[in-house]
């Protein structure tokens, strides 16, 4: 059963996610947009964990959140290497 507190937490996380999405489209540079995408990745992981806590099945949602965060980390490392270029 979801209480008022958890409803506020979910609404807050979704509002933060929407604000980051809007700011991502407003910004001009590629690096700013990538930073917003990586920050949204963290908020999505928090959202997944909060839903898992409310649902009462933390173990399943923790696995999903860990897989999503590892995928986001690998993506950020690959993009950093691609943007940084090769050093000779």
LOLUM-204244 format. One record per residue (C-alpha): y, x, z; residue in one letter. Coordinates in Angstrom, 2 decimals. Layout:
residues N
+---------+---------+---------+------+
|       y |       x |       z | code |
+---------+---------+---------+------+
|       Y |       X |       Z |    A |
...
+---------+---------+---------+------+
***
This chain:
residues 88
+---------+---------+---------+------+
|       y |       x |       z | code |
+---------+---------+---------+------+
|    0.00 |    0.00 |    0.00 |    X |
|    3.34 |    1.42 |   -1.01 |    X |
|    6.09 |    1.26 |    1.56 |    X |
|    9.81 |    1.25 |    0.96 |    X |
|   10.06 |    4.97 |    1.67 |    X |
|    7.60 |    5.93 |   -1.07 |    X |
|    9.30 |    3.55 |   -3.49 |    X |
|   12.57 |    5.38 |   -2.84 |    X |
|   10.87 |    8.75 |   -3.32 |    X |
|    9.38 |    7.66 |   -6.66 |    X |
|   12.66 |    6.14 |   -7.82 |    X |
|   14.50 |    9.34 |   -6.82 |    X |
|   12.06 |   11.55 |   -8.73 |    X |
|   12.26 |    9.35 |  -11.82 |    X |
|   16.09 |    9.37 |  -11.66 |    X |
|   16.10 |   13.16 |  -11.38 |    X |
|   13.74 |   13.33 |  -14.36 |    X |
|   15.96 |   11.03 |  -16.44 |    X |
|   19.08 |   13.01 |  -15.50 |    X |
|   17.41 |   16.25 |  -16.60 |    X |
|   16.32 |   14.63 |  -19.84 |    X |
|   19.86 |   13.48 |  -20.60 |    X |
|   21.32 |   16.88 |  -19.73 |    X |
|   18.72 |   18.56 |  -21.92 |    X |
|   19.95 |   16.63 |  -24.95 |    X |
|   23.61 |   17.24 |  -24.09 |    X |
|   23.36 |   21.03 |  -23.77 |    X |
|   23.79 |   23.14 |  -26.87 |    X |
|   21.91 |   26.39 |  -26.30 |    X |
|   18.18 |   26.76 |  -26.61 |    X |
|   17.85 |   28.60 |  -23.31 |    X |
|   19.54 |   25.75 |  -21.41 |    X |
|   17.19 |   23.26 |  -23.01 |    X |
|   14.16 |   25.38 |  -22.12 |    X |
|   15.33 |   25.69 |  -18.51 |    X |
|   15.59 |   21.91 |  -18.27 |    X |
|   12.11 |   21.51 |  -19.72 |    X |
|   10.68 |   23.93 |  -17.14 |    X |
|   12.52 |   22.16 |  -14.32 |    X |
|   11.22 |   18.80 |  -15.58 |    X |
|    7.73 |   20.27 |  -15.43 |    X |
|    8.18 |   20.85 |  -11.70 |    X |
|    9.51 |   17.33 |  -11.10 |    X |
|    6.57 |   15.85 |  -13.03 |    X |
|    4.14 |   17.80 |  -10.84 |    X |
|    5.88 |   16.39 |   -7.75 |    X |
|    5.69 |   12.91 |   -9.27 |    X |
|    1.95 |   13.28 |   -9.90 |    X |
|    1.37 |   14.48 |   -6.34 |    X |
|    3.42 |   11.63 |   -4.88 |    X |
|    1.48 |    9.04 |   -6.88 |    X |
|   -1.76 |   10.64 |   -5.71 |    X |
|   -0.65 |   10.47 |   -2.10 |    X |
|    0.28 |    6.81 |   -2.45 |    X |
|   -2.99 |    6.02 |   -4.23 |    X |
|   -5.01 |    7.71 |   -1.51 |    X |
|   -6.90 |    9.96 |   -3.92 |    X |
|   -5.12 |   13.23 |   -3.31 |    X |
|   -8.00 |   15.43 |   -4.42 |    X |
|   -8.09 |   14.06 |   -7.97 |    X |
|   -4.32 |   14.11 |   -8.41 |    X |
|   -4.04 |   17.65 |   -7.01 |    X |
|   -6.44 |   18.84 |   -9.71 |    X |
|   -4.40 |   17.09 |  -12.39 |    X |
|   -1.12 |   18.48 |  -11.02 |    X |
|   -2.54 |   22.02 |  -10.82 |    X |
|   -3.80 |   21.84 |  -14.41 |    X |
|   -0.40 |   20.57 |  -15.57 |    X |
|    1.49 |   23.27 |  -13.68 |    X |
|   -0.78 |   26.06 |  -14.98 |    X |
|   -0.27 |   24.78 |  -18.52 |    X |
|    3.50 |   24.75 |  -17.94 |    X |
|    3.43 |   28.28 |  -16.54 |    X |
|    1.45 |   29.64 |  -19.48 |    X |
|    3.84 |   27.89 |  -21.87 |    X |
|    6.86 |   29.40 |  -20.13 |    X |
|    5.38 |   32.90 |  -20.30 |    X |
|    4.59 |   32.51 |  -24.00 |    X |
|    8.08 |   31.19 |  -24.76 |    X |
|    9.72 |   33.95 |  -22.72 |    X |
|    7.78 |   36.55 |  -24.67 |    X |
|    8.67 |   34.87 |  -27.96 |    X |
|   12.38 |   34.58 |  -27.15 |    X |
|   12.58 |   38.04 |  -25.58 |    X |
|   11.27 |   39.71 |  -28.70 |    X |
|    9.32 |   42.91 |  -28.94 |    X |
|   10.48 |   46.12 |  -27.34 |    X |
|    9.67 |   49.29 |  -29.27 |    X |
+---------+---------+---------+------+
***
